[in-house]
Amino acid sequence: MQTINETASGPEPESAQPVRPHRATKKASQKKPRNRVIKRTHPMWFLAPAFAILLVFFFLPTVFNFIYAFTDWSSFKAEINPVGTDNFANLASNGTLFRALRITIVYAVLVAVFQNLFGFLLAVLLERDTKINRIARVFFLIPVMMSALAVGYIFQALLKPEGSLNGLLSTLLRHDIDYAWLADPTWTIGTVAVIHAWKWMGLSMLIYLAGLKTIPSDVLEAGKIDGASRWLMFWKIRFPFLAPAITFNVATSLLGSMNGFDIVQATTEGGPARTTEILNIFIYRTFGQGLFAQATTMSLVLFLIVALMAFPVIGLLRKREQIL
């Protein structure tokens, strides 16, 4: 019976039999590829000019910034002597430094809010690739390429009591308006923050547009098939994909405005009543008075504040990206 069954069924075809790899082939496939040696196409000394520029204009000033903060360097003395932490103690006891720091942080937060709000709205409105939208994008990018001092002086002229803005409002409302937009101690810091945000909102718009363009089309089609409304698709599908763009825009606008100087100097020069005297304006005035060590100490404090703010802010935004 066994012989009959074998004859009836026939021999097993070769294609059905599992092919076992040869031991040598198996070992060869398991071997890790060797690290390829990358040949240099240029000698290393080609990088010398770039390193020389970094050394002269970045590393050395940074090192001297840390050194001179602990000295009595000023225009009133011929010698420079170490004083330890006296400069930090004097600034802390004066109270002016903490006031300038508080104004700087408020200014930076307002700029970050306005700049990202304006840039996000522009990106949503100009997302479609039409001819009118492309022209509008170019116009909104023009302020980014303009000088910040020029932007400040233009808005200073527009916001004067006899400026063009009050003239336009007087024409529309049919009664005289002579409001001093840059002389109100309560609202001037917000006005200057809006000017700063207006200058850079085109860059934020560009980053948000790039984020909107990289959303996978199959995800959007799946949302449409599931019957999601446009509002639901935007906040539940499209907005989470903008997390990297939000991280970049918030970090750059917040930390960049912490180092702001030119727009505030051109519009208010720290006034009225020093309500817009951010830390860089304070450093500029102190250095102009010949107190070089105190100004260097303030710049070191600003450097440390920016560094301490940068890592937590970027870390929180990165965690938000992972959650979304």
C-alpha contacts under 8 A as a table, 3 or more apart, distances in Angstrom:
res1	aa1	res2	aa2	distance
1	M	4	I	5.09
1	M	5	N	6.19
2	Q	5	N	5.25
2	Q	6	E	6.28
3	T	6	E	5.22
3	T	7	T	6.17
4	I	7	T	5.11
4	I	8	A	6.09
5	N	8	A	5.10
5	N	9	S	6.04
6	E	9	S	5.35
6	E	10	G	5.78
6	E	11	P	7.34
7	T	10	G	5.11
7	T	11	P	7.82
12	E	16	A	7.06
12	E	17	Q	7.49
13	P	16	A	5.62
13	P	17	Q	6.96
14	E	17	Q	5.38
15	S	18	P	7.68
21	P	25	T	6.47
21	P	26	K	6.25
22	H	25	T	5.15
22	H	26	K	6.12
23	R	26	K	5.03
23	R	27	K	6.14
24	A	27	K	5.20
24	A	28	A	6.10
25	T	28	A	5.05
25	T	29	S	6.21
26	K	29	S	5.19
26	K	30	Q	6.34
27	K	30	Q	5.11
27	K	31	K	6.36
28	A	31	K	5.30
29	S	32	K	7.95
40	R	43	P	7.05
42	H	46	F	7.14
43	P	46	F	5.93
44	M	47	L	5.92
44	M	48	A	7.72
45	W	48	A	5.16
46	F	49	P	7.10
47	L	50	A	5.50
47	L	51	F	6.31
48	A	51	F	5.13
48	A	52	A	5.97
49	P	52	A	5.00
49	P	53	I	6.28
50	A	53	I	5.25
50	A	54	L	6.32
51	F	54	L	5.03
51	F	55	L	6.00
52	A	55	L	5.02
52	A	56	V	6.13
53	I	56	V	5.30
53	I	57	F	5.84
53	I	58	F	7.66
54	L	57	F	5.48
54	L	58	F	5.12
54	L	59	F	6.28
55	L	58	F	5.69
55	L	59	F	4.84
55	L	60	L	5.89
56	V	59	F	6.52
56	V	60	L	5.70
56	V	61	P	7.43
57	F	60	L	6.67
57	F	61	P	6.47
58	F	61	P	5.63
58	F	62	T	6.15
59	F	62	T	5.18
59	F	63	V	6.21
60	L	63	V	5.10
60	L	64	F	6.14
61	P	64	F	5.09
61	P	65	N	5.92
62	T	65	N	5.01
62	T	66	F	6.61
63	V	66	F	5.35
63	V	67	I	6.44
64	F	67	I	4.82
64	F	68	Y	5.89
65	N	68	Y	5.54
65	N	69	A	6.28
65	N	296	T	6.06
65	N	297	T	7.81
65	N	299	S	7.91
65	N	300	L	6.81
66	F	69	A	5.57
66	F	70	F	7.43
66	F	300	L	6.85
67	I	70	F	5.92
67	I	71	T	7.31
68	Y	71	T	5.17
68	Y	72	D	7.72
68	Y	73	W	6.82
68	Y	293	A	5.84
68	Y	296	T	6.60
68	Y	297	T	7.69
69	A	87	N	7.16
69	A	293	A	5.40
69	A	294	Q	6.91
69	A	296	T	5.35
69	A	297	T	4.52
69	A	300	L	7.35
70	F	82	P	5.82
70	F	83	V	5.66
70	F	84	G	5.02
70	F	85	T	5.99
70	F	86	D	7.51
70	F	87	N	6.88
70	F	293	A	7.41
70	F	297	T	7.67
71	T	80	I	6.41
71	T	81	N	5.42
71	T	82	P	4.13
71	T	83	V	5.00
71	T	84	G	6.84
71	T	87	N	7.93
71	T	293	A	6.20
72	D	80	I	5.86
72	D	81	N	5.71
72	D	82	P	6.42
72	D	83	V	6.30
72	D	293	A	5.66
73	W	77	K	7.21
73	W	79	E	7.52
73	W	80	I	5.16
73	W	81	N	7.27
73	W	291	L	7.13
73	W	292	F	5.64
73	W	293	A	4.82
74	S	77	K	5.87
74	S	80	I	7.90
74	S	290	G	5.50
74	S	291	L	4.84
74	S	292	F	4.90
74	S	293	A	6.24
75	S	78	A	7.54
75	S	290	G	4.91
75	S	291	L	6.76
75	S	292	F	7.29
76	F	290	G	7.22
77	K	80	I	7.30
83	V	86	D	5.90
83	V	87	N	7.65
84	G	87	N	7.70
85	T	88	F	5.38
85	T	89	A	6.34
86	D	89	A	5.03
86	D	90	N	6.09
87	N	90	N	5.21
87	N	91	L	6.24
87	N	293	A	7.52
87	N	294	Q	6.12
87	N	297	T	6.79
88	F	91	L	5.24
88	F	92	A	6.10
88	F	297	T	6.90
89	A	92	A	5.13
89	A	93	S	6.12
90	N	93	S	5.22
90	N	94	N	6.05
91	L	94	N	5.14
91	L	95	G	6.73
91	L	96	T	7.11
91	L	97	L	5.94
91	L	294	Q	7.96
92	A	95	G	5.85
92	A	96	T	7.94
92	A	97	L	6.70
92	A	98	F	7.29
94	N	97	L	7.18
95	G	98	F	5.47
95	G	99	R	6.43
96	T	99	R	5.15
96	T	100	A	6.23
97	L	100	A	5.15
97	L	101	L	6.14
97	L	279	L	7.58
97	L	298	M	7.69
98	F	101	L	4.90
98	F	102	R	6.08
99	R	102	R	5.10
99	R	103	I	6.25
100	A	103	I	5.14
100	A	104	T	6.05
100	A	277	E	6.12
100	A	278	I	5.15
100	A	279	L	5.04
100	A	282	F	7.12
101	L	104	T	4.98
101	L	105	I	6.20
101	L	278	I	6.84
101	L	279	L	5.97
102	R	105	I	5.26
102	R	106	V	6.26
103	I	106	V	5.17
103	I	107	Y	6.01
103	I	275	T	7.32
103	I	276	T	6.64
103	I	277	E	6.90
103	I	278	I	5.62
103	I	279	L	7.83
104	T	107	Y	5.07
104	T	108	A	6.05
104	T	258	M	6.17
104	T	277	E	7.81
104	T	278	I	4.71
104	T	279	L	6.08
105	I	108	A	5.06
105	I	109	V	6.16
105	I	258	M	6.89
106	V	109	V	5.25
106	V	110	L	6.22
107	Y	110	L	5.23
107	Y	111	V	6.16
107	Y	189	I	6.65
107	Y	190	G	7.48
107	Y	193	A	6.21
107	Y	257	S	7.35
107	Y	258	M	7.72
107	Y	278	I	7.81
108	A	111	V	5.15
108	A	112	A	6.14
108	A	193	A	7.87
108	A	253	S	7.65
108	A	254	L	5.30
108	A	255	L	7.31
108	A	256	G	7.97
108	A	257	S	4.97
108	A	258	M	5.43
109	V	112	A	5.13
109	V	113	V	6.22
109	V	254	L	6.28
110	L	113	V	5.18
110	L	114	F	6.11
110	L	190	G	6.90
110	L	193	A	6.00
110	L	194	V	7.85
111	V	114	F	5.26
111	V	115	Q	5.73
111	V	193	A	5.00
111	V	194	V	6.64
111	V	196	H	6.55
111	V	197	A	5.44
111	V	253	S	6.86
111	V	254	L	6.99
111	V	257	S	6.75
112	A	115	Q	5.33
112	A	116	N	6.03
112	A	197	A	7.48
112	A	250	V	6.04
112	A	253	S	5.07
112	A	254	L	5.09
112	A	257	S	7.79
113	V	116	N	5.53
113	V	117	L	5.99
114	F	117	L	5.09
114	F	118	F	5.99
114	F	193	A	7.62
114	F	194	V	6.38
114	F	197	A	5.74
115	Q	118	F	5.35
115	Q	119	G	5.94
115	Q	194	V	7.77
115	Q	196	H	7.92
115	Q	197	A	4.30
115	Q	198	W	6.77
115	Q	200	W	6.69
115	Q	201	M	5.04
115	Q	204	S	7.05
115	Q	253	S	7.20
116	N	119	G	5.03
116	N	120	F	5.78
116	N	201	M	6.92
116	N	204	S	6.30
116	N	249	N	6.78
116	N	250	V	6.93
116	N	253	S	7.97
117	L	120	F	5.26
117	L	121	L	6.22
118	F	121	L	5.32
118	F	122	L	6.17
118	F	197	A	7.84
118	F	198	W	7.80
118	F	201	M	6.02
118	F	205	M	7.75
119	G	122	L	5.17
119	G	123	A	6.12
119	G	201	M	4.79
119	G	202	G	6.26
119	G	203	L	7.48
119	G	204	S	4.86
119	G	205	M	4.09
119	G	206	L	7.82
119	G	208	Y	7.31
120	F	123	A	5.10
120	F	124	V	6.29
120	F	204	S	7.13
120	F	205	M	5.89
120	F	208	Y	6.28
121	L	124	V	5.22
121	L	125	L	6.15
121	L	205	M	7.92
122	L	125	L	5.10
122	L	126	L	5.90
122	L	205	M	5.96
123	A	126	L	5.26
123	A	127	E	5.64
123	A	205	M	4.98
123	A	206	L	7.12
123	A	208	Y	5.89
123	A	209	L	5.22
124	V	127	E	5.33
124	V	209	L	7.62
125	L	128	R	7.81
126	L	129	D	7.63
126	L	133	N	5.23
126	L	134	R	7.73
126	L	136	A	7.70
126	L	137	R	7.25
127	E	133	N	7.56
127	E	209	L	6.46
127	E	212	L	7.63
128	R	133	N	6.94
129	D	133	N	6.44
129	D	134	R	6.70
130	T	133	N	5.23
130	T	134	R	6.27
131	K	134	R	5.21
131	K	135	I	6.37
132	I	135	I	5.22
132	I	136	A	6.18
133	N	136	A	4.97
133	N	137	R	6.14
134	R	137	R	5.13
134	R	138	V	6.50
135	I	138	V	5.26
135	I	139	F	6.50
136	A	139	F	5.11
136	A	140	F	6.29
137	R	140	F	5.20
137	R	141	L	6.27
137	R	202	G	7.70
138	V	141	L	5.13
138	V	142	I	6.51
139	F	142	I	5.33
139	F	143	P	7.97
140	F	143	P	6.58
140	F	144	V	7.94
140	F	201	M	7.74
140	F	202	G	5.17
141	L	144	V	5.38
141	L	145	M	6.98
141	L	202	G	4.70
141	L	203	L	6.78
142	I	145	M	5.40
142	I	146	M	6.51
142	I	202	G	7.81
143	P	146	M	4.98
143	P	151	V	7.74
143	P	198	W	7.67
143	P	199	K	5.03
143	P	200	W	6.98
143	P	202	G	7.34
144	V	199	K	5.63
144	V	200	W	5.42
144	V	201	M	7.82
144	V	202	G	6.33
144	V	203	L	6.72
146	M	150	A	7.09
146	M	151	V	7.07
147	S	150	A	5.15
147	S	151	V	6.37
148	A	151	V	5.05
148	A	152	G	6.19
148	A	199	K	7.56
148	A	262	D	6.04
148	A	263	I	5.79
149	L	152	G	5.01
149	L	153	Y	6.21
149	L	262	D	5.40
149	L	263	I	5.72
149	L	265	Q	7.98
149	L	266	A	5.86
150	A	153	Y	5.23
150	A	154	I	6.10
151	V	154	I	5.17
151	V	155	F	6.28
151	V	199	K	7.38
151	V	263	I	7.09
152	G	155	F	5.34
152	G	156	Q	6.08
152	G	195	I	7.62
152	G	262	D	7.40
152	G	263	I	4.74
152	G	264	V	7.22
152	G	265	Q	7.83
152	G	266	A	4.87
152	G	267	T	5.23
153	Y	156	Q	4.90
153	Y	157	A	6.32
153	Y	266	A	5.44
153	Y	267	T	6.12
154	I	157	A	5.31
154	I	158	L	6.32
155	F	158	L	4.82
155	F	159	L	5.93
155	F	195	I	7.58
155	F	267	T	7.08
156	Q	159	L	5.37
156	Q	160	K	6.34
156	Q	182	L	7.77
156	Q	266	A	7.34
156	Q	267	T	5.08
156	Q	268	T	7.93
157	A	160	K	5.65
157	A	163	G	5.93
157	A	164	S	7.71
158	L	163	G	4.73
158	L	164	S	5.06
158	L	165	L	5.66
159	L	162	E	7.92
159	L	163	G	5.48
159	L	164	S	7.11
159	L	165	L	6.07
159	L	166	N	7.33
159	L	180	A	6.88
159	L	181	W	5.59
159	L	182	L	6.80
160	K	163	G	4.54
160	K	164	S	7.86
160	K	166	N	7.84
160	K	179	Y	7.81
160	K	180	A	5.84
160	K	181	W	6.74
160	K	182	L	7.34
161	P	166	N	6.55
161	P	177	I	7.82
161	P	178	D	4.50
161	P	179	Y	5.33
161	P	180	A	4.87
161	P	181	W	7.40
162	E	166	N	6.59
162	E	167	G	7.07
162	E	178	D	6.34
163	G	166	N	5.78
163	G	167	G	6.41
164	S	167	G	4.90
164	S	168	L	6.06
165	L	168	L	5.15
165	L	169	L	6.23
166	N	169	L	5.05
166	N	170	S	5.94
166	N	177	I	5.56
166	N	178	D	5.99
166	N	179	Y	6.97
167	G	170	S	5.06
167	G	171	T	6.27
167	G	176	D	7.90
167	G	177	I	7.27
168	L	171	T	5.16
168	L	172	L	6.29
169	L	172	L	5.08
169	L	173	L	5.89
169	L	174	R	7.95
169	L	177	I	6.92
170	S	173	L	5.28
170	S	174	R	5.38
170	S	175	H	5.18
170	S	176	D	5.00
170	S	177	I	5.45
171	T	174	R	5.13
171	T	175	H	7.14
180	A	183	A	5.30
180	A	184	D	6.86
181	W	184	D	6.44
181	W	187	W	7.98
181	W	188	T	6.81
181	W	191	T	7.48
182	L	188	T	5.27
182	L	191	T	7.30
182	L	267	T	7.53
182	L	268	T	6.69
182	L	272	P	7.58
183	A	188	T	6.58
183	A	271	G	7.60
183	A	272	P	5.64
184	D	187	W	5.69
184	D	188	T	5.54
184	D	272	P	6.99
185	P	188	T	5.74
185	P	189	I	7.70
185	P	271	G	7.92
185	P	272	P	5.77
185	P	273	A	6.91
185	P	275	T	6.05
186	T	189	I	7.32
187	W	190	G	5.36
187	W	191	T	6.30
188	T	191	T	4.92
188	T	192	V	6.16
188	T	272	P	7.85
188	T	275	T	7.73
188	T	276	T	7.25
189	I	192	V	5.32
189	I	193	A	6.16
189	I	275	T	6.98
189	I	276	T	5.58
190	G	193	A	4.96
190	G	194	V	6.21
191	T	194	V	5.16
191	T	195	I	6.44
192	V	195	I	5.02
192	V	196	H	6.26
192	V	263	I	7.52
192	V	264	V	6.64
192	V	267	T	7.45
193	A	196	H	5.04
193	A	197	A	6.10
194	V	197	A	4.96
194	V	198	W	5.97
195	I	198	W	5.01
195	I	199	K	6.39
195	I	263	I	7.80
196	H	199	K	5.32
196	H	200	W	6.69
196	H	263	I	6.69
197	A	200	W	5.33
197	A	201	M	5.63
198	W	201	M	5.33
198	W	202	G	7.83
199	K	202	G	7.28
200	W	203	L	5.57
200	W	204	S	6.86
201	M	204	S	5.07
201	M	205	M	6.06
202	G	205	M	4.93
202	G	206	L	6.22
203	L	206	L	5.08
203	L	207	I	6.43
204	S	207	I	5.16
204	S	208	Y	6.19
204	S	249	N	5.97
205	M	208	Y	5.18
205	M	209	L	6.01
206	L	209	L	5.07
206	L	210	A	6.24
207	I	210	A	5.12
207	I	211	G	6.35
207	I	245	A	6.04
207	I	249	N	7.41
208	Y	211	G	4.96
208	Y	212	L	6.21
208	Y	242	L	7.08
208	Y	245	A	5.86
208	Y	246	I	7.63
209	L	212	L	5.06
209	L	213	K	6.17
210	A	213	K	5.16
210	A	214	T	6.41
211	G	214	T	5.35
211	G	215	I	6.90
211	G	241	F	7.19
211	G	242	L	5.52
211	G	244	P	7.80
211	G	245	A	6.02
212	L	215	I	5.70
212	L	238	R	7.30
212	L	241	F	7.74
212	L	242	L	6.89
215	I	219	V	7.76
215	I	220	L	7.99
215	I	238	R	6.98
215	I	241	F	6.55
216	P	219	V	5.59
216	P	220	L	6.92
217	S	220	L	5.15
217	S	221	E	6.19
218	D	221	E	4.97
218	D	222	A	6.07
219	V	222	A	5.09
219	V	223	G	6.38
219	V	237	I	7.80
220	L	223	G	5.11
220	L	224	K	6.37
220	L	233	M	7.61
220	L	237	I	7.45
220	L	238	R	8.00
221	E	224	K	5.05
221	E	225	I	6.18
222	A	225	I	5.08
222	A	226	D	6.22
223	G	226	D	5.12
223	G	227	G	6.48
223	G	228	A	5.58
223	G	233	M	6.59
223	G	237	I	7.80
224	K	227	G	5.14
224	K	228	A	5.65
224	K	229	S	7.65
225	I	228	A	7.62
228	A	232	L	5.96
228	A	233	M	5.93
229	S	232	L	5.15
229	S	233	M	5.99
230	R	233	M	5.07
230	R	234	F	6.09
231	W	234	F	5.22
231	W	235	W	6.45
232	L	235	W	5.45
232	L	236	K	5.66
232	L	237	I	7.58
233	M	236	K	5.38
233	M	237	I	5.08
233	M	238	R	6.37
234	F	237	I	5.69
234	F	238	R	4.80
234	F	239	F	5.82
235	W	238	R	6.14
235	W	239	F	5.04
235	W	240	P	7.28
236	K	239	F	6.39
236	K	240	P	6.71
237	I	240	P	6.04
237	I	241	F	7.04
238	R	241	F	5.43
238	R	242	L	6.95
239	F	242	L	5.29
239	F	243	A	7.37
240	P	243	A	5.67
240	P	324	L	5.92
241	F	244	P	7.49
242	L	245	A	5.25
242	L	246	I	6.14
243	A	246	I	5.07
243	A	247	T	6.18
243	A	317	L	7.94
243	A	320	R	7.46
243	A	321	E	5.44
243	A	324	L	7.70
244	P	247	T	5.05
244	P	248	F	6.31
244	P	318	R	8.00
244	P	321	E	6.75
245	A	248	F	5.20
245	A	249	N	6.11
246	I	249	N	5.18
246	I	250	V	5.85
247	T	250	V	5.47
247	T	251	A	6.02
247	T	314	I	6.89
247	T	317	L	5.53
247	T	318	R	7.12
248	F	251	A	5.37
248	F	252	T	6.06
249	N	252	T	5.31
249	N	253	S	5.91
250	V	253	S	5.32
250	V	254	L	5.87
251	A	254	L	5.34
251	A	255	L	5.94
251	A	310	A	7.23
251	A	313	V	6.99
251	A	314	I	6.50
252	T	255	L	5.40
252	T	256	G	5.49
253	S	256	G	5.13
253	S	257	S	5.96
254	L	257	S	5.47
254	L	258	M	6.44
255	L	258	M	5.09
255	L	259	N	6.95
255	L	306	V	6.50
255	L	309	M	7.94
255	L	310	A	6.91
256	G	259	N	5.46
256	G	260	G	6.61
257	S	260	G	4.66
258	M	306	V	7.04
259	N	280	N	6.78
260	G	263	I	7.33
260	G	264	V	7.49
260	G	278	I	7.94
260	G	280	N	6.88
261	F	264	V	5.60
261	F	265	Q	5.98
261	F	278	I	7.73
261	F	280	N	5.75
261	F	281	I	6.25
262	D	265	Q	5.07
262	D	266	A	6.04
263	I	266	A	5.17
263	I	267	T	6.12
264	V	267	T	5.30
264	V	268	T	5.72
264	V	269	E	5.90
264	V	270	G	6.55
264	V	276	T	7.27
264	V	281	I	7.95
265	Q	268	T	5.87
265	Q	269	E	4.09
265	Q	270	G	6.55
265	Q	281	I	7.04
266	A	269	E	6.22
268	T	271	G	5.14
268	T	272	P	6.96
268	T	276	T	7.30
269	E	276	T	7.76
269	E	277	E	7.37
269	E	281	I	7.40
270	G	273	A	7.83
270	G	274	R	5.12
270	G	275	T	6.55
270	G	276	T	4.53
270	G	277	E	3.90
270	G	278	I	6.96
270	G	281	I	6.52
271	G	274	R	4.36
271	G	275	T	5.64
271	G	276	T	5.56
271	G	277	E	6.59
272	P	275	T	5.78
272	P	276	T	7.10
274	R	277	E	5.04
277	E	280	N	7.93
277	E	281	I	5.69
277	E	282	F	6.29
278	I	281	I	5.45
278	I	282	F	6.41
279	L	282	F	4.95
279	L	283	I	6.13
279	L	298	M	7.67
279	L	302	L	7.42
280	N	283	I	4.91
280	N	284	Y	6.07
280	N	299	S	7.71
281	I	284	Y	5.01
281	I	285	R	6.29
282	F	285	R	5.25
282	F	286	T	6.15
283	I	286	T	5.11
283	I	287	F	6.03
283	I	295	A	5.05
283	I	296	T	7.83
283	I	298	M	6.37
283	I	299	S	6.93
284	Y	287	F	5.26
284	Y	288	G	6.16
284	Y	295	A	7.50
285	R	288	G	5.00
285	R	289	Q	6.36
286	T	289	Q	5.17
286	T	290	G	6.86
286	T	291	L	5.78
286	T	292	F	7.31
286	T	294	Q	7.11
286	T	295	A	5.59
287	F	290	G	5.32
287	F	291	L	5.40
287	F	292	F	5.26
287	F	294	Q	7.77
287	F	295	A	5.39
288	G	291	L	7.41
291	L	294	Q	5.58
291	L	295	A	6.33
292	F	295	A	5.15
292	F	296	T	6.10
293	A	296	T	5.03
293	A	297	T	6.12
294	Q	297	T	4.97
294	Q	298	M	6.28
295	A	298	M	5.10
295	A	299	S	6.29
296	T	299	S	5.07
296	T	300	L	6.19
297	T	300	L	5.06
297	T	301	V	6.24
298	M	301	V	4.98
298	M	302	L	6.18
299	S	302	L	4.98
299	S	303	F	6.12
300	L	303	F	4.97
300	L	304	L	6.27
301	V	304	L	5.15
301	V	305	I	6.14
302	L	305	I	5.03
302	L	306	V	6.09
303	F	306	V	5.29
303	F	307	A	6.17
304	L	307	A	5.04
304	L	308	L	6.03
305	I	308	L	5.09
305	I	309	M	6.10
306	V	309	M	5.13
306	V	310	A	5.92
307	A	310	A	5.14
307	A	311	F	6.68
308	L	311	F	6.13
308	L	312	P	7.15
309	M	312	P	5.82
309	M	313	V	6.15
310	A	313	V	5.40
310	A	314	I	6.03
311	F	314	I	5.33
311	F	315	G	5.87
312	P	315	G	4.95
312	P	316	L	6.05
313	V	316	L	5.29
313	V	317	L	6.28
314	I	317	L	5.15
314	I	318	R	6.04
315	G	318	R	5.08
315	G	319	K	6.25
316	L	319	K	5.13
316	L	320	R	6.27
317	L	320	R	4.96
317	L	321	E	6.35
318	R	321	E	5.05
318	R	322	Q	6.52
319	K	322	Q	5.12
319	K	323	I	6.28
320	R	323	I	5.09
320	R	324	L	6.20
321	E	324	L	5.25
